[in-house]
């Protein structure tokens, strides 16, 4: 039981850290890149940040910075 609770806690922490574009500035920095490269990607589970990370070299410098700061290591 203790192990299960530990795993659940870790999973929620990873999910919380993977949340993308928590601020208006972050959303604004990546909005056009999101619409260009990831418009059809379903939100949640880190799918948007993964999509943007997959296109990292194509993103604007501002969005690249946001993606790098929000991509789990």
HTML snippet that shows the backbone in 3Dmol.js (N, CA, C, O; Angstrom):
<script src="https://3Dmol.org/build/3Dmol-min.js"></script>
<div id="view" style="width:600px;height:400px;position:relative"></div>
<script>
const pdb = `
ATOM      1  N   UNK A   1       0.824  -1.194   0.000  1.00  0.00           N
ATOM      2  CA  UNK A   1       0.000   0.000   0.000  1.00  0.00           C
ATOM      3  C   UNK A   1       0.863   1.252   0.000  1.00  0.00           C
ATOM      4  O   UNK A   1       0.586   2.206  -0.726  1.00  0.00           O
ATOM      5  N   UNK A   2       1.906   1.243   0.814  1.00  0.00           N
ATOM      6  CA  UNK A   2       2.801   2.398   0.900  1.00  0.00           C
ATOM      7  C   UNK A   2       3.467   2.659  -0.453  1.00  0.00           C
ATOM      8  O   UNK A   2       3.614   3.810  -0.862  1.00  0.00           O
ATOM      9  N   UNK A   3       3.865   1.599  -1.138  1.00  0.00           N
ATOM     10  CA  UNK A   3       4.501   1.749  -2.455  1.00  0.00           C
ATOM     11  C   UNK A   3       3.504   2.330  -3.446  1.00  0.00           C
ATOM     12  O   UNK A   3       3.851   3.210  -4.234  1.00  0.00           O
ATOM     13  N   UNK A   4       2.278   1.849  -3.411  1.00  0.00           N
ATOM     14  CA  UNK A   4       1.255   2.360  -4.324  1.00  0.00           C
ATOM     15  C   UNK A   4       1.023   3.845  -4.106  1.00  0.00           C
ATOM     16  O   UNK A   4       0.886   4.597  -5.071  1.00  0.00           O
ATOM     17  N   UNK A   5       0.977   4.278  -2.860  1.00  0.00           N
ATOM     18  CA  UNK A   5       0.794   5.700  -2.564  1.00  0.00           C
ATOM     19  C   UNK A   5       1.997   6.518  -3.032  1.00  0.00           C
ATOM     20  O   UNK A   5       1.835   7.635  -3.524  1.00  0.00           O
ATOM     21  N   UNK A   6       3.188   5.975  -2.883  1.00  0.00           N
ATOM     22  CA  UNK A   6       4.393   6.664  -3.340  1.00  0.00           C
ATOM     23  C   UNK A   6       4.384   6.830  -4.851  1.00  0.00           C
ATOM     24  O   UNK A   6       4.722   7.895  -5.368  1.00  0.00           O
ATOM     25  N   UNK A   7       3.999   5.780  -5.550  1.00  0.00           N
ATOM     26  CA  UNK A   7       3.924   5.846  -7.011  1.00  0.00           C
ATOM     27  C   UNK A   7       2.866   6.859  -7.430  1.00  0.00           C
ATOM     28  O   UNK A   7       3.094   7.642  -8.351  1.00  0.00           O
ATOM     29  N   UNK A   8       1.735   6.854  -6.779  1.00  0.00           N
ATOM     30  CA  UNK A   8       0.677   7.810  -7.091  1.00  0.00           C
ATOM     31  C   UNK A   8       1.158   9.239  -6.853  1.00  0.00           C
ATOM     32  O   UNK A   8       0.906  10.121  -7.674  1.00  0.00           O
ATOM     33  N   UNK A   9       1.839   9.471  -5.750  1.00  0.00           N
ATOM     34  CA  UNK A   9       2.371  10.799  -5.451  1.00  0.00           C
ATOM     35  C   UNK A   9       3.359  11.232  -6.525  1.00  0.00           C
ATOM     36  O   UNK A   9       3.281  12.359  -7.014  1.00  0.00           O
ATOM     37  N   UNK A  10       4.280  10.365  -6.898  1.00  0.00           N
ATOM     38  CA  UNK A  10       5.262  10.700  -7.935  1.00  0.00           C
ATOM     39  C   UNK A  10       4.584  10.992  -9.269  1.00  0.00           C
ATOM     40  O   UNK A  10       4.973  11.922  -9.975  1.00  0.00           O
ATOM     41  N   UNK A  11       3.589  10.214  -9.608  1.00  0.00           N
ATOM     42  CA  UNK A  11       2.870  10.430 -10.867  1.00  0.00           C
ATOM     43  C   UNK A  11       2.196  11.794 -10.888  1.00  0.00           C
ATOM     44  O   UNK A  11       2.206  12.475 -11.913  1.00  0.00           O
ATOM     45  N   UNK A  12       1.616  12.194  -9.773  1.00  0.00           N
ATOM     46  CA  UNK A  12       0.957  13.502  -9.747  1.00  0.00           C
ATOM     47  C   UNK A  12       1.975  14.623  -9.819  1.00  0.00           C
ATOM     48  O   UNK A  12       1.694  15.668 -10.405  1.00  0.00           O
ATOM     49  N   UNK A  13       3.153  14.435  -9.236  1.00  0.00           N
ATOM     50  CA  UNK A  13       4.190  15.460  -9.294  1.00  0.00           C
ATOM     51  C   UNK A  13       4.738  15.603 -10.706  1.00  0.00           C
ATOM     52  O   UNK A  13       4.959  16.723 -11.167  1.00  0.00           O
ATOM     53  N   UNK A  14       4.962  14.501 -11.398  1.00  0.00           N
ATOM     54  CA  UNK A  14       5.441  14.544 -12.777  1.00  0.00           C
ATOM     55  C   UNK A  14       4.411  15.220 -13.657  1.00  0.00           C
ATOM     56  O   UNK A  14       4.758  16.045 -14.502  1.00  0.00           O
ATOM     57  N   UNK A  15       3.155  14.880 -13.469  1.00  0.00           N
ATOM     58  CA  UNK A  15       2.092  15.490 -14.258  1.00  0.00           C
ATOM     59  C   UNK A  15       2.016  16.983 -13.980  1.00  0.00           C
ATOM     60  O   UNK A  15       1.848  17.774 -14.909  1.00  0.00           O
ATOM     61  N   UNK A  16       2.133  17.374 -12.747  1.00  0.00           N
ATOM     62  CA  UNK A  16       2.079  18.793 -12.403  1.00  0.00           C
ATOM     63  C   UNK A  16       3.251  19.541 -13.017  1.00  0.00           C
ATOM     64  O   UNK A  16       3.080  20.663 -13.495  1.00  0.00           O
ATOM     65  N   UNK A  17       4.429  18.948 -13.015  1.00  0.00           N
ATOM     66  CA  UNK A  17       5.596  19.598 -13.596  1.00  0.00           C
ATOM     67  C   UNK A  17       5.523  19.647 -15.114  1.00  0.00           C
ATOM     68  O   UNK A  17       6.138  20.518 -15.729  1.00  0.00           O
ATOM     69  N   UNK A  18       4.792  18.742 -15.722  1.00  0.00           N
ATOM     70  CA  UNK A  18       4.699  18.706 -17.172  1.00  0.00           C
ATOM     71  C   UNK A  18       3.601  19.617 -17.711  1.00  0.00           C
ATOM     72  O   UNK A  18       3.449  19.765 -18.924  1.00  0.00           O
ATOM     73  N   UNK A  19       2.847  20.220 -16.816  1.00  0.00           N
ATOM     74  CA  UNK A  19       1.791  21.135 -17.263  1.00  0.00           C
ATOM     75  C   UNK A  19       2.424  22.230 -18.107  1.00  0.00           C
ATOM     76  O   UNK A  19       3.492  22.745 -17.775  1.00  0.00           O
ATOM     77  N   UNK A  20       1.765  22.574 -19.185  1.00  0.00           N
ATOM     78  CA  UNK A  20       2.368  23.495 -20.138  1.00  0.00           C
ATOM     79  C   UNK A  20       1.657  24.834 -20.157  1.00  0.00           C
ATOM     80  O   UNK A  20       0.439  24.920 -20.001  1.00  0.00           O
ATOM     81  N   UNK A  21       2.453  25.876 -20.353  1.00  0.00           N
ATOM     82  CA  UNK A  21       1.956  27.238 -20.554  1.00  0.00           C
ATOM     83  C   UNK A  21       1.046  27.685 -19.422  1.00  0.00           C
ATOM     84  O   UNK A  21      -0.135  27.968 -19.621  1.00  0.00           O
ATOM     85  N   UNK A  22       1.610  27.738 -18.260  1.00  0.00           N
ATOM     86  CA  UNK A  22       0.842  28.129 -17.085  1.00  0.00           C
ATOM     87  C   UNK A  22       0.594  29.627 -17.012  1.00  0.00           C
ATOM     88  O   UNK A  22      -0.307  30.071 -16.301  1.00  0.00           O
ATOM     89  N   UNK A  23       1.382  30.409 -17.739  1.00  0.00           N
ATOM     90  CA  UNK A  23       1.201  31.850 -17.685  1.00  0.00           C
ATOM     91  C   UNK A  23       0.739  32.376 -19.033  1.00  0.00           C
ATOM     92  O   UNK A  23       0.915  31.727 -20.064  1.00  0.00           O
ATOM     93  N   UNK A  24       0.155  33.547 -19.008  1.00  0.00           N
ATOM     94  CA  UNK A  24      -0.291  34.179 -20.254  1.00  0.00           C
ATOM     95  C   UNK A  24       0.899  34.439 -21.172  1.00  0.00           C
ATOM     96  O   UNK A  24       0.784  34.296 -22.389  1.00  0.00           O
ATOM     97  N   UNK A  25       2.033  34.817 -20.603  1.00  0.00           N
ATOM     98  CA  UNK A  25       3.228  35.087 -21.413  1.00  0.00           C
ATOM     99  C   UNK A  25       3.701  33.827 -22.127  1.00  0.00           C
ATOM    100  O   UNK A  25       4.114  33.888 -23.285  1.00  0.00           O
ATOM    101  N   UNK A  26       3.642  32.676 -21.439  1.00  0.00           N
ATOM    102  CA  UNK A  26       4.045  31.415 -22.071  1.00  0.00           C
ATOM    103  C   UNK A  26       3.071  31.036 -23.183  1.00  0.00           C
ATOM    104  O   UNK A  26       3.487  30.613 -24.262  1.00  0.00           O
ATOM    105  N   UNK A  27       1.791  31.187 -22.919  1.00  0.00           N
ATOM    106  CA  UNK A  27       0.795  30.882 -23.953  1.00  0.00           C
ATOM    107  C   UNK A  27       0.995  31.780 -25.166  1.00  0.00           C
ATOM    108  O   UNK A  27       0.953  31.313 -26.304  1.00  0.00           O
ATOM    109  N   UNK A  28       1.209  33.064 -24.923  1.00  0.00           N
ATOM    110  CA  UNK A  28       1.398  34.015 -26.015  1.00  0.00           C
ATOM    111  C   UNK A  28       2.652  33.695 -26.825  1.00  0.00           C
ATOM    112  O   UNK A  28       2.645  33.810 -28.050  1.00  0.00           O
ATOM    113  N   UNK A  29       3.718  33.299 -26.152  1.00  0.00           N
ATOM    114  CA  UNK A  29       4.981  32.995 -26.832  1.00  0.00           C
ATOM    115  C   UNK A  29       4.846  31.818 -27.788  1.00  0.00           C
ATOM    116  O   UNK A  29       5.555  31.753 -28.792  1.00  0.00           O
ATOM    117  N   UNK A  30       3.948  30.892 -27.491  1.00  0.00           N
ATOM    118  CA  UNK A  30       3.832  29.672 -28.294  1.00  0.00           C
ATOM    119  C   UNK A  30       2.532  29.544 -29.076  1.00  0.00           C
ATOM    120  O   UNK A  30       2.349  28.553 -29.783  1.00  0.00           O
ATOM    121  N   UNK A  31       1.636  30.494 -28.975  1.00  0.00           N
ATOM    122  CA  UNK A  31       0.326  30.359 -29.606  1.00  0.00           C
ATOM    123  C   UNK A  31       0.421  30.114 -31.109  1.00  0.00           C
ATOM    124  O   UNK A  31      -0.215  29.196 -31.625  1.00  0.00           O
ATOM    125  N   UNK A  32       1.205  30.920 -31.814  1.00  0.00           N
ATOM    126  CA  UNK A  32       1.288  30.757 -33.273  1.00  0.00           C
ATOM    127  C   UNK A  32       1.972  29.441 -33.641  1.00  0.00           C
ATOM    128  O   UNK A  32       1.580  28.791 -34.611  1.00  0.00           O
ATOM    129  N   UNK A  33       2.987  29.044 -32.877  1.00  0.00           N
ATOM    130  CA  UNK A  33       3.657  27.770 -33.149  1.00  0.00           C
ATOM    131  C   UNK A  33       2.722  26.599 -32.858  1.00  0.00           C
ATOM    132  O   UNK A  33       2.702  25.616 -33.599  1.00  0.00           O
ATOM    133  N   UNK A  34       1.954  26.705 -31.787  1.00  0.00           N
ATOM    134  CA  UNK A  34       0.971  25.666 -31.475  1.00  0.00           C
ATOM    135  C   UNK A  34      -0.027  25.519 -32.624  1.00  0.00           C
ATOM    136  O   UNK A  34      -0.309  24.405 -33.066  1.00  0.00           O
ATOM    137  N   UNK A  35      -0.555  26.636 -33.104  1.00  0.00           N
ATOM    138  CA  UNK A  35      -1.537  26.593 -34.185  1.00  0.00           C
ATOM    139  C   UNK A  35      -0.928  26.054 -35.477  1.00  0.00           C
ATOM    140  O   UNK A  35      -1.612  25.392 -36.257  1.00  0.00           O
ATOM    141  N   UNK A  36       0.324  26.328 -35.701  1.00  0.00           N
ATOM    142  CA  UNK A  36       0.990  25.882 -36.930  1.00  0.00           C
ATOM    143  C   UNK A  36       1.351  24.396 -36.885  1.00  0.00           C
ATOM    144  O   UNK A  36       1.160  23.685 -37.872  1.00  0.00           O
ATOM    145  N   UNK A  37       1.868  23.925 -35.760  1.00  0.00           N
ATOM    146  CA  UNK A  37       2.415  22.567 -35.704  1.00  0.00           C
ATOM    147  C   UNK A  37       1.587  21.559 -34.901  1.00  0.00           C
ATOM    148  O   UNK A  37       1.701  20.355 -35.131  1.00  0.00           O
ATOM    149  N   UNK A  38       0.764  22.023 -33.975  1.00  0.00           N
ATOM    150  CA  UNK A  38       0.137  21.085 -33.029  1.00  0.00           C
ATOM    151  C   UNK A  38      -1.358  21.305 -32.844  1.00  0.00           C
ATOM    152  O   UNK A  38      -1.925  20.835 -31.857  1.00  0.00           O
ATOM    153  N   UNK A  39      -2.001  21.995 -33.753  1.00  0.00           N
ATOM    154  CA  UNK A  39      -3.417  22.360 -33.613  1.00  0.00           C
ATOM    155  C   UNK A  39      -4.320  21.160 -33.317  1.00  0.00           C
ATOM    156  O   UNK A  39      -5.236  21.273 -32.502  1.00  0.00           O
ATOM    157  N   UNK A  40      -4.085  20.029 -33.956  1.00  0.00           N
ATOM    158  CA  UNK A  40      -4.947  18.872 -33.786  1.00  0.00           C
ATOM    159  C   UNK A  40      -4.594  17.984 -32.610  1.00  0.00           C
ATOM    160  O   UNK A  40      -5.234  16.952 -32.406  1.00  0.00           O
ATOM    161  N   UNK A  41      -3.592  18.359 -31.832  1.00  0.00           N
ATOM    162  CA  UNK A  41      -3.151  17.530 -30.710  1.00  0.00           C
ATOM    163  C   UNK A  41      -4.094  17.718 -29.534  1.00  0.00           C
ATOM    164  O   UNK A  41      -4.392  18.842 -29.132  1.00  0.00           O
ATOM    165  N   UNK A  42      -4.559  16.596 -28.988  1.00  0.00           N
ATOM    166  CA  UNK A  42      -5.460  16.626 -27.836  1.00  0.00           C
ATOM    167  C   UNK A  42      -4.713  17.111 -26.600  1.00  0.00           C
ATOM    168  O   UNK A  42      -3.590  16.679 -26.341  1.00  0.00           O
ATOM    169  N   UNK A  43      -5.327  17.998 -25.845  1.00  0.00           N
ATOM    170  CA  UNK A  43      -4.711  18.527 -24.629  1.00  0.00           C
ATOM    171  C   UNK A  43      -4.670  17.472 -23.543  1.00  0.00           C
ATOM    172  O   UNK A  43      -5.487  16.552 -23.510  1.00  0.00           O
ATOM    173  N   UNK A  44      -3.699  17.625 -22.653  1.00  0.00           N
ATOM    174  CA  UNK A  44      -3.574  16.741 -21.507  1.00  0.00           C
ATOM    175  C   UNK A  44      -2.493  15.693 -21.691  1.00  0.00           C
ATOM    176  O   UNK A  44      -2.167  15.302 -22.812  1.00  0.00           O
ATOM    177  N   UNK A  45      -1.956  15.256 -20.595  1.00  0.00           N
ATOM    178  CA  UNK A  45      -0.961  14.193 -20.620  1.00  0.00           C
ATOM    179  C   UNK A  45       0.374  14.611 -21.203  1.00  0.00           C
ATOM    180  O   UNK A  45       1.185  13.755 -21.554  1.00  0.00           O
ATOM    181  N   UNK A  46       0.621  15.907 -21.315  1.00  0.00           N
ATOM    182  CA  UNK A  46       1.887  16.387 -21.862  1.00  0.00           C
ATOM    183  C   UNK A  46       1.991  16.291 -23.371  1.00  0.00           C
ATOM    184  O   UNK A  46       3.079  16.442 -23.927  1.00  0.00           O
ATOM    185  N   UNK A  47       0.859  16.039 -24.053  1.00  0.00           N
ATOM    186  CA  UNK A  47       0.898  15.847 -25.507  1.00  0.00           C
ATOM    187  C   UNK A  47       1.281  17.116 -26.265  1.00  0.00           C
ATOM    188  O   UNK A  47       1.986  17.039 -27.271  1.00  0.00           O
ATOM    189  N   UNK A  48       0.834  18.270 -25.804  1.00  0.00           N
ATOM    190  CA  UNK A  48       1.152  19.512 -26.513  1.00  0.00           C
ATOM    191  C   UNK A  48       2.627  19.852 -26.367  1.00  0.00           C
ATOM    192  O   UNK A  48       3.283  20.191 -27.352  1.00  0.00           O
ATOM    193  N   UNK A  49       3.151  19.768 -25.167  1.00  0.00           N
ATOM    194  CA  UNK A  49       4.566  20.072 -24.972  1.00  0.00           C
ATOM    195  C   UNK A  49       5.427  19.087 -25.743  1.00  0.00           C
ATOM    196  O   UNK A  49       6.480  19.461 -26.260  1.00  0.00           O
ATOM    197  N   UNK A  50       4.998  17.835 -25.827  1.00  0.00           N
ATOM    198  CA  UNK A  50       5.747  16.840 -26.601  1.00  0.00           C
ATOM    199  C   UNK A  50       5.717  17.203 -28.075  1.00  0.00           C
ATOM    200  O   UNK A  50       6.742  17.132 -28.752  1.00  0.00           O
ATOM    201  N   UNK A  51       4.556  17.590 -28.575  1.00  0.00           N
ATOM    202  CA  UNK A  51       4.439  17.983 -29.978  1.00  0.00           C
ATOM    203  C   UNK A  51       5.336  19.174 -30.278  1.00  0.00           C
ATOM    204  O   UNK A  51       6.079  19.167 -31.260  1.00  0.00           O
ATOM    205  N   UNK A  52       5.269  20.192 -29.436  1.00  0.00           N
ATOM    206  CA  UNK A  52       6.113  21.360 -29.646  1.00  0.00           C
ATOM    207  C   UNK A  52       7.585  20.988 -29.550  1.00  0.00           C
ATOM    208  O   UNK A  52       8.398  21.491 -30.325  1.00  0.00           O
ATOM    209  N   UNK A  53       7.935  20.126 -28.622  1.00  0.00           N
ATOM    210  CA  UNK A  53       9.315  19.682 -28.491  1.00  0.00           C
ATOM    211  C   UNK A  53       9.766  18.917 -29.736  1.00  0.00           C
ATOM    212  O   UNK A  53      10.927  19.011 -30.133  1.00  0.00           O
ATOM    213  N   UNK A  54       8.860  18.164 -30.349  1.00  0.00           N
ATOM    214  CA  UNK A  54       9.179  17.442 -31.584  1.00  0.00           C
ATOM    215  C   UNK A  54       9.495  18.404 -32.725  1.00  0.00           C
ATOM    216  O   UNK A  54      10.197  18.036 -33.667  1.00  0.00           O
ATOM    217  N   UNK A  55       8.987  19.624 -32.650  1.00  0.00           N
ATOM    218  CA  UNK A  55       9.200  20.646 -33.683  1.00  0.00           C
ATOM    219  C   UNK A  55      10.122  21.765 -33.188  1.00  0.00           C
ATOM    220  O   UNK A  55      10.108  22.870 -33.730  1.00  0.00           O
ATOM    221  N   UNK A  56      10.911  21.477 -32.171  1.00  0.00           N
ATOM    222  CA  UNK A  56      11.687  22.504 -31.477  1.00  0.00           C
ATOM    223  C   UNK A  56      12.497  23.389 -32.426  1.00  0.00           C
ATOM    224  O   UNK A  56      12.512  24.610 -32.266  1.00  0.00           O
ATOM    225  N   UNK A  57      13.161  22.799 -33.398  1.00  0.00           N
ATOM    226  CA  UNK A  57      14.010  23.601 -34.293  1.00  0.00           C
ATOM    227  C   UNK A  57      13.201  24.511 -35.210  1.00  0.00           C
ATOM    228  O   UNK A  57      13.751  25.440 -35.800  1.00  0.00           O
ATOM    229  N   UNK A  58      11.903  24.254 -35.337  1.00  0.00           N
ATOM    230  CA  UNK A  58      11.036  25.068 -36.201  1.00  0.00           C
ATOM    231  C   UNK A  58      10.334  26.195 -35.443  1.00  0.00           C
ATOM    232  O   UNK A  58       9.732  27.072 -36.062  1.00  0.00           O
ATOM    233  N   UNK A  59      10.405  26.179 -34.120  1.00  0.00           N
ATOM    234  CA  UNK A  59       9.673  27.141 -33.306  1.00  0.00           C
ATOM    235  C   UNK A  59      10.386  28.489 -33.231  1.00  0.00           C
ATOM    236  O   UNK A  59      11.586  28.592 -33.486  1.00  0.00           O
ATOM    237  N   UNK A  60       9.620  29.512 -32.877  1.00  0.00           N
ATOM    238  CA  UNK A  60      10.212  30.828 -32.643  1.00  0.00           C
ATOM    239  C   UNK A  60      11.142  30.726 -31.433  1.00  0.00           C
ATOM    240  O   UNK A  60      10.948  29.865 -30.575  1.00  0.00           O
ATOM    241  N   UNK A  61      12.144  31.593 -31.361  1.00  0.00           N
ATOM    242  CA  UNK A  61      13.060  31.540 -30.211  1.00  0.00           C
ATOM    243  C   UNK A  61      12.340  31.675 -28.866  1.00  0.00           C
ATOM    244  O   UNK A  61      12.720  31.026 -27.892  1.00  0.00           O
ATOM    245  N   UNK A  62      11.309  32.510 -28.811  1.00  0.00           N
ATOM    246  CA  UNK A  62      10.567  32.684 -27.555  1.00  0.00           C
ATOM    247  C   UNK A  62       9.876  31.381 -27.146  1.00  0.00           C
ATOM    248  O   UNK A  62       9.895  31.002 -25.975  1.00  0.00           O
ATOM    249  N   UNK A  63       9.276  30.712 -28.106  1.00  0.00           N
ATOM    250  CA  UNK A  63       8.584  29.460 -27.797  1.00  0.00           C
ATOM    251  C   UNK A  63       9.592  28.359 -27.481  1.00  0.00           C
ATOM    252  O   UNK A  63       9.337  27.530 -26.607  1.00  0.00           O
ATOM    253  N   UNK A  64      10.716  28.332 -28.165  1.00  0.00           N
ATOM    254  CA  UNK A  64      11.755  27.345 -27.856  1.00  0.00           C
ATOM    255  C   UNK A  64      12.150  27.442 -26.386  1.00  0.00           C
ATOM    256  O   UNK A  64      12.310  26.426 -25.709  1.00  0.00           O
ATOM    257  N   UNK A  65      12.305  28.660 -25.903  1.00  0.00           N
ATOM    258  CA  UNK A  65      12.678  28.869 -24.493  1.00  0.00           C
ATOM    259  C   UNK A  65      11.604  28.304 -23.557  1.00  0.00           C
ATOM    260  O   UNK A  65      11.914  27.619 -22.583  1.00  0.00           O
ATOM    261  N   UNK A  66      10.344  28.601 -23.867  1.00  0.00           N
ATOM    262  CA  UNK A  66       9.232  28.107 -23.039  1.00  0.00           C
ATOM    263  C   UNK A  66       9.204  26.579 -23.045  1.00  0.00           C
ATOM    264  O   UNK A  66       9.051  25.951 -21.998  1.00  0.00           O
ATOM    265  N   UNK A  67       9.351  25.993 -24.221  1.00  0.00           N
ATOM    266  CA  UNK A  67       9.307  24.525 -24.335  1.00  0.00           C
ATOM    267  C   UNK A  67      10.451  23.904 -23.547  1.00  0.00           C
ATOM    268  O   UNK A  67      10.242  22.938 -22.813  1.00  0.00           O
ATOM    269  N   UNK A  68      11.650  24.440 -23.687  1.00  0.00           N
ATOM    270  CA  UNK A  68      12.797  23.892 -22.952  1.00  0.00           C
ATOM    271  C   UNK A  68      12.599  23.994 -21.445  1.00  0.00           C
ATOM    272  O   UNK A  68      12.986  23.087 -20.708  1.00  0.00           O
ATOM    273  N   UNK A  69      12.004  25.079 -20.984  1.00  0.00           N
ATOM    274  CA  UNK A  69      11.756  25.272 -19.544  1.00  0.00           C
ATOM    275  C   UNK A  69      10.662  24.353 -19.019  1.00  0.00           C
ATOM    276  O   UNK A  69      10.621  24.064 -17.823  1.00  0.00           O
ATOM    277  N   UNK A  70       9.776  23.890 -19.894  1.00  0.00           N
ATOM    278  CA  UNK A  70       8.623  23.087 -19.452  1.00  0.00           C
ATOM    279  C   UNK A  70       8.693  21.622 -19.852  1.00  0.00           C
ATOM    280  O   UNK A  70       7.765  20.863 -19.573  1.00  0.00           O
ATOM    281  N   UNK A  71       9.775  21.213 -20.499  1.00  0.00           N
ATOM    282  CA  UNK A  71       9.917  19.814 -20.895  1.00  0.00           C
ATOM    283  C   UNK A  71      10.557  19.047 -19.749  1.00  0.00           C
ATOM    284  O   UNK A  71      11.646  19.405 -19.300  1.00  0.00           O
ATOM    285  N   UNK A  72       9.899  18.000 -19.271  1.00  0.00           N
ATOM    286  CA  UNK A  72      10.485  17.196 -18.191  1.00  0.00           C
ATOM    287  C   UNK A  72      11.808  16.578 -18.651  1.00  0.00           C
ATOM    288  O   UNK A  72      11.935  16.125 -19.789  1.00  0.00           O
ATOM    289  N   UNK A  73      12.764  16.569 -17.765  1.00  0.00           N
ATOM    290  CA  UNK A  73      14.092  16.020 -18.102  1.00  0.00           C
ATOM    291  C   UNK A  73      14.138  14.535 -17.898  1.00  0.00           C
ATOM    292  O   UNK A  73      15.173  13.911 -18.132  1.00  0.00           O
TER     293      UNK A  73
END
`;
const viewer = $3Dmol.createViewer("view");
viewer.addModel(pdb, "pdb");
viewer.setStyle({}, {cartoon: {color: "spectrum"}});
viewer.zoomTo();
viewer.render();
</script>
